[in-house]
Amino acid sequence: MSEPLMLREAREAPQVVTRQAGDASIERAAQTIAAFAPSFVVTLARGSSDHAATTLRYGIETHLRLPVVSAAPSVAGVYHADVSYQGALVLAISQSGGSPDLVETLAQARRGGALTCALVNTLGSPLAHAADLVLPLHAGEERAVAATKSYLAALTLGAQLLCAWRPDEALSAALHRLPGALDAVLAQEERAVAAAGRLTGDQTTLVLGRGLHAGVAAEAALKLQETAGVGALAFSTAEFAHGPARLAEPGTPALFFQARDATAPFTADSLSTLRGYGAQITLIGDDVPGQAADLPTPPTGHALTDPAVSALAAQLLIAHAALRRGENPDAPPRLAKVTRTR
């Protein structure tokens, strides 16, 4: 099999971030949002985009101190219930911008008093036309079914928007360093190749992260499912202790994200507990006492930009796991590039 598009597109991540940095529309959108002064934020997305929205939620609540909720598209799309969005900023995230339930929900939110903003890769899409503000992901054409660079673009565009909305020198410097940090991850791809064999069995894989990395863990589990055909369950390390820990038997494969933010001491304790259960852990991110990272990631200098380097490392790992299992990660069975739900 020739090298999959999934890998080639993931390797474009540094260029995507560089293109975003030169987009003046981010600053204009941030000014409009600040003038609107939303009292809360609603995210609207499905699949990989919803996992990016989970990370963005933590970013908004920690950086801006605004509450964030996730919209349920079926409320407008299936139940046809009008919800009051007075005073809300609704951030819709989509690669294609073509799913009818997202379009209908965004249009209903706009009618209900929200300021609406679409983060999309397809600027002429129905979702873009339904929004007050449109921010391009700048991912470029993505042909593999699995979202790689478009998911990373949503992560980093969210951080760009937050920095423009409420300027922060440390975040600005981290965004400037981010392309180089992503390049550093790509330079260690052989480590991903070496670790991929741990994720090729038929046993369900546990995927764990916390805080800003909870959405990254959810996305990694989805990627294992759709590209490698591996059963995977994602949990916040905080929630894992409330029941799912029962699943951790000796030899259970686990993919673990260790961040460098305020969650670090808590997740390090969780990893130690998981190791005590006998789980076979593959560690992405920072070292922890007693275990060096299998895929170490460089610090970007800010908690809001670190998830992107972790996510890229996971994409490389999972793509190589799929190849080892004899799967074609570009064209998983029963899946299509654009999913349209109602």
C-alpha positions in Angstrom: 0.0 0.0 0.0 1.3 3.5 -0.9 1.7 6.0 1.9 -1.9 6.9 3.0 -3.3 10.4 2.5 -4.1 10.5 6.3 -0.3 10.7 7.1 0.4 13.2 4.3 -2.4 15.4 5.3 -1.6 15.3 9.0 2.0 16.4 8.1 0.5 19.6 6.7 -0.4 20.8 10.2 2.4 23.4 10.6 1.5 25.0 7.3 -2.2 25.2 8.3 -1.3 27.1 11.5 1.0 29.5 9.6 -1.9 30.3 7.2 -4.2 30.9 10.1 -1.7 33.3 11.6 -1.9 35.6 8.6 -5.7 35.8 8.5 -7.0 39.2 9.4 -10.6 38.0 9.6 -9.8 36.4 13.0 -9.1 39.8 14.5 -12.2 41.4 12.9 -14.4 38.5 14.2 -13.0 38.9 17.7 -13.8 42.6 17.7 -17.4 41.9 16.6 -17.7 39.3 19.3 -16.2 41.5 22.0 -18.7 44.3 21.0 -21.6 41.9 21.2 -20.3 40.9 24.7 -22.0 37.5 25.0 -23.1 36.3 28.4 -22.4 32.6 27.4 -21.2 30.5 24.6 -22.7 27.6 22.8 -20.7 25.2 20.7 -22.3 23.3 17.8 -20.6 20.4 16.1 -20.5 16.7 15.6 -17.8 14.0 15.4 -14.2 15.3 15.2 -15.4 18.9 15.2 -17.2 18.3 18.4 -14.0 16.9 20.0 -12.3 20.2 19.0 -15.2 22.0 20.5 -14.7 20.2 23.8 -11.1 21.5 23.9 -12.4 25.0 22.9 -14.9 24.9 25.8 -12.1 24.5 28.3 -10.2 27.3 26.6 -13.1 29.7 26.7 -14.0 28.9 30.3 -10.4 29.2 31.6 -9.2 32.1 29.3 -12.4 34.1 29.2 -14.3 32.9 32.3 -17.5 32.5 30.2 -19.8 29.5 30.6 -20.0 27.1 27.6 -22.6 24.6 26.7 -22.8 22.1 23.8 -25.9 22.4 21.6 -27.9 19.2 20.8 -28.6 19.5 17.0 -31.6 17.2 17.3 -33.5 19.8 19.3 -33.9 22.0 16.2 -33.3 19.4 13.5 -35.7 16.6 14.8 -37.8 18.0 17.6 -38.2 21.4 15.8 -38.1 23.2 19.2 -37.2 26.9 19.2 -34.7 27.7 21.9 -33.9 31.1 23.1 -30.3 32.0 22.4 -30.6 35.6 23.6 -27.1 36.9 24.5 -25.3 33.8 23.3 -22.4 33.4 21.0 -22.9 30.2 19.0 -19.7 28.8 17.6 -20.3 26.1 14.9 -17.4 24.0 13.8 -17.5 21.8 10.7 -15.1 20.6 8.0 -17.7 20.5 5.3 -20.4 22.8 6.6 -22.9 20.6 4.9 -24.8 18.7 7.6 -28.5 19.8 7.6 -28.9 19.5 11.4 -26.0 21.9 12.1 -27.3 24.4 9.5 -30.8 24.3 10.9 -29.6 24.7 14.5 -27.4 27.6 13.6 -30.1 29.4 11.7 -32.5 28.8 14.6 -30.0 30.2 17.0 -29.5 33.3 14.9 -33.3 33.8 14.9 -33.3 33.3 18.6 -31.0 36.2 19.3 -27.5 34.7 19.1 -24.4 36.0 17.4 -23.4 33.1 15.2 -19.9 32.2 14.0 -19.0 29.3 11.7 -15.5 27.8 11.7 -15.5 25.9 8.5 -13.1 24.6 5.8 -15.6 25.1 3.0 -16.4 28.8 2.7 -19.3 28.4 0.3 -21.1 25.8 2.4 -24.6 26.1 3.8 -23.3 26.5 7.3 -21.1 29.4 6.3 -24.1 31.1 4.6 -26.2 30.6 7.8 -23.7 32.4 10.1 -23.2 36.0 10.9 -19.4 35.5 11.0 -17.3 33.0 9.1 -13.7 32.0 9.9 -11.9 29.7 7.5 -10.0 26.7 9.0 -7.4 27.1 6.3 -6.8 23.3 6.2 -7.0 23.1 2.4 -8.5 20.2 0.6 -8.7 17.1 2.8 -9.4 13.9 0.9 -8.9 11.1 3.5 -12.1 10.2 5.2 -10.6 10.7 8.7 -10.2 14.3 9.7 -6.6 15.1 10.5 -5.4 18.6 9.5 -9.0 19.9 9.6 -9.4 18.7 13.2 -6.1 20.2 14.1 -7.1 23.4 12.3 -10.2 23.7 14.4 -8.1 23.3 17.6 -5.6 26.0 16.6 -8.2 28.4 15.1 -10.0 28.3 18.4 -6.9 29.3 20.2 -6.2 32.0 17.6 -9.7 33.4 18.2 -9.4 33.4 21.9 -6.1 35.3 21.7 -7.6 37.9 19.4 -10.7 38.2 21.6 -8.7 38.6 24.9 -5.0 39.3 24.0 -2.5 37.4 26.0 1.2 37.7 25.5 2.0 34.2 26.6 -0.7 32.7 24.3 0.4 34.9 21.4 4.0 33.7 21.8 2.9 30.1 22.0 0.9 30.4 18.8 4.0 31.8 17.1 6.0 28.8 18.3 3.3 26.3 17.4 4.4 25.5 13.8 7.9 24.7 15.0 6.5 22.5 17.8 4.3 20.6 15.3 7.4 20.1 13.1 9.2 18.7 16.1 6.4 16.1 16.5 6.7 15.2 12.8 10.5 14.7 13.2 9.8 12.0 15.8 7.4 9.9 13.6 9.6 6.9 13.9 8.7 6.8 17.6 5.0 6.5 16.5 5.9 3.7 14.2 7.6 1.8 17.0 4.7 2.3 19.4 2.0 1.5 16.9 2.2 -2.3 17.6 0.7 -1.8 21.0 -2.6 -0.7 19.5 -3.1 -3.4 16.9 -4.8 -6.1 18.9 -8.5 -6.9 19.1 -8.9 -6.0 22.8 -10.7 -2.7 23.6 -8.3 0.2 24.1 -8.8 2.7 26.9 -8.0 6.3 25.9 -7.6 8.8 28.7 -6.9 12.5 29.1 -8.3 15.4 31.2 -9.2 19.0 30.9 -8.0 20.5 27.6 -6.9 17.0 26.6 -10.3 15.3 27.3 -11.4 16.2 23.7 -8.1 15.0 22.3 -8.6 11.7 24.0 -12.1 11.4 22.6 -10.8 12.2 19.1 -8.0 9.6 19.4 -10.6 7.0 20.4 -12.6 7.9 17.3 -9.6 7.7 15.1 -8.8 4.2 16.4 -12.3 3.1 15.7 -12.7 4.5 12.2 -9.2 4.0 10.7 -7.8 1.0 12.5 -11.0 -0.9 13.3 -9.9 -1.0 17.0 -12.5 -0.8 19.7 -11.7 2.2 21.8 -13.3 4.0 24.8 -12.4 7.5 25.8 -12.7 8.8 29.4 -11.6 11.8 31.4 -9.2 10.5 34.0 -11.5 12.1 36.6 -14.5 10.1 35.4 -12.5 6.9 34.9 -12.4 6.3 38.6 -16.2 6.5 38.9 -16.8 3.0 37.4 -14.9 2.5 34.1 -11.8 1.6 36.0 -13.4 -1.9 36.2 -12.4 -2.3 32.5 -8.7 -2.1 33.3 -7.5 -5.7 33.4 -3.8 -6.8 33.2 -2.7 -6.3 29.6 -5.5 -3.9 28.7 -4.1 -1.5 26.1 -4.3 2.2 27.2 -3.4 5.4 25.3 -2.8 8.1 27.9 -2.3 11.9 27.4 -0.2 13.6 30.0 -0.4 17.4 29.8 1.8 20.1 31.3 -1.0 22.2 32.7 -2.9 22.2 36.0 -4.2 18.7 35.5 -0.7 17.2 35.4 -0.4 16.0 39.1 -3.8 14.5 39.0 -3.4 12.6 35.7 0.1 11.4 36.8 -1.6 9.8 39.8 -4.3 8.3 37.5 -1.5 6.9 35.3 0.2 5.3 38.3 -3.1 3.7 39.4 -3.7 2.4 35.9 -0.2 1.0 35.7 -1.0 -0.8 39.0 -3.9 -2.5 37.4 -1.5 -4.0 34.9 -2.6 -2.0 31.8 -0.2 -1.7 28.9 0.2 2.1 28.6 1.3 4.1 25.7 2.1 7.6 26.9 1.8 10.8 24.8 3.0 14.2 26.1 5.1 14.7 29.2 7.1 12.1 31.2 5.6 11.0 34.6 7.5 9.6 37.5 8.3 6.0 36.7 7.4 6.2 33.0 8.9 8.2 30.1 6.6 9.3 27.3 6.5 6.9 24.3 5.7 9.9 22.1 7.1 13.0 23.9 5.8 16.3 22.7 7.6 19.6 23.0 6.0 22.2 25.3 4.5 25.1 23.3 4.5 27.4 26.3 0.7 27.5 26.8 -2.0 25.1 27.9 -4.3 26.2 25.0 -1.8 25.3 22.3 -0.4 22.1 23.8 -3.4 19.9 22.8 -2.5 20.4 19.1 0.9 18.8 19.4 -0.6 15.9 21.4 -3.3 15.4 18.8 -0.8 15.4 16.0 1.3 12.7 17.8 -1.8 10.6 18.2 -2.7 10.9 14.6 0.7 9.6 13.5 0.5 6.8 16.0 -3.0 5.7 15.0 -2.3 5.9 11.2 0.6 3.5 11.7 -1.4 1.2 13.9 -4.0 1.0 11.1 -1.3 0.2 8.5 0.0 -2.6 10.8 -3.5 -4.0 11.0 -3.6 -4.1 7.2 -6.3 -1.4 7.1 -6.6 1.5 4.7 -7.0 4.5 6.9 -8.1 6.7 4.0 -11.2 4.8 3.1 -12.7 3.0 6.2 -15.7 0.7 5.4 -19.1 2.2 5.8 -17.8 5.8 6.2 -17.9 8.8 4.0 -15.9 12.0 4.0 -19.0 14.2 4.5 -21.7 13.0 6.9 -25.1 14.6 6.6 -27.4 14.0 9.6 -30.8 15.4 10.4 
